[in-house]
Amino acid sequence: MVSPPALPPEMRVLRSALIVDDHPLFCDALAMTLTGPVGIAEVGAVGSLAAALDRLADKEKPDVIVLDLNLPDVNGLDGVVRIRQAAPETPIVIVSSLDEMRVVRAALKAGINAFVPKHADRGEFGRAFAAIARGEIHVSGIDLEQAAPAASDEAVRRLSLLTRQQAKILQLIGMGLMNKQIAYELSIAETTVKAHVTAIMRKLGVQTRMQAVLFAQEASFANLVSDA
């Protein structure tokens, strides 16, 4: 059973929420759901990860963060990783149209507390927030044992094709670093990082950085890369 990060055993009081989504109409509808049926007193909204990080740095943190995976300044699960780093004690609810099992598993491993599809009804949001208040995690319509991150033999096989340098680069991508940051971290040129990223996606048989990260998450990739 997956356990939510840093939640106390007693009931958590949820009075405020921050929505991070770049679709204004959806934000408005979700805010009405949270302030209405769910009973959240104060709901704010921002349209990018950068704005969310600024809000978390400058103001008192909300009781819950509601995060979309598809943001204009986010690659894959970078948003979850960076929000978790900025607010390690704050529950994160993912609300996304990307609700396939691999995405859910990877998001759980990255530290979310609830996963609700964008097409869910208002009652589902209420159940998700109630679970968070109890110190539990909630995944809409999916058995938690089934959704728990699990290793994939195929993912492991493909990951074994990576060189040590490529493995480290993929690990850093999973931590939310961009190519320029990875180049600085590994003391190599940014063009070299880009070439490695292209090779990584080719070897894994994927087309995006997010898909590469999902492969890594599914196979518990951290266990495959030892310290240099």
Residue, then its C-alpha position, 0 to 999 in steps of 0.5 A: m500500500v502506498s503511503p502519502p508523504a508527511l501526513p499526520p495521523e490526526m485529521r487534517v483541516l483543509r481550509s485553503a487550496l491553490i489550483v495550478d492550471d492554465h485553463p481559466l474556465f476549468c480553474d473557475a469551475l474547479a474553484m466553484t466546486l472546491t468552495g461549494p460542495v467540498g467546503i474549502a474556504e479560500v481558493g487561489a489559482v495560477g496558470s504556470l508552475a513558475a507562478a505556483l513556485d513564486r506563490l509558495a515562496d512568498k506567501e503562507k502555503p495552502d492546505v492543498i495544492v491542485l496541480d495539472l500535469n500539462l502546464p506550459d512550463v513543465n516537462g512531464l512530472d517536473g511539476v510534481v517534483r518541484i512542487r513537492q520540493a517547494a512544499p514538502e508537507t502540503p498534500i498534492v492533488i493531480v487533476s489531469s486528462l492523462d489518467e492511464m495507469r502508467v501516469v498514475r503510478a509515476a505520479l504516486k511515486a513522485g509523491i502525490n496524495a490524490f489523482v482525479p481525472k478532469h472528467a470526474d464529477r464534483g462528488e469525486f473531488g469531495r471524496a479525494f479531499a476527505a481522504i486527504a483529511r484522513g491522511e490517506i491517498h485517493v485514486s479515482g476508480i483505481d484499486l490502490e494496490q493495482a495502482a502502486p508503482a510496480a517494476s516492468d520487465e520491458a522497462v528494465r530491459r530498455l533502460s539497461l541499454l542506456t550508458r551510465q552517462q545517459a542513465k544519470i541524465l535520465q535520472l536528472i530529468g526525472m528530478g525536474l532539471m532542464n538540459k541547461q541545468i543538467a549540463y551544469e550538474l554534469s560539467i558537459a555542454e548543453t549540446t551534449v545533453k541534447a544528444h544524449v536525450t535524443a539517444i535516450m528516447r530512441k533506446l527507450g522507444v519513446q517520443t517525449r521526455m515525459q514518457a522517458v521519465l514514466f519508464a524510469q519511474e515504472a522500473s524503480f530506476a533509482n535502484l539501477v543507477s549507483d553512485a559514481 
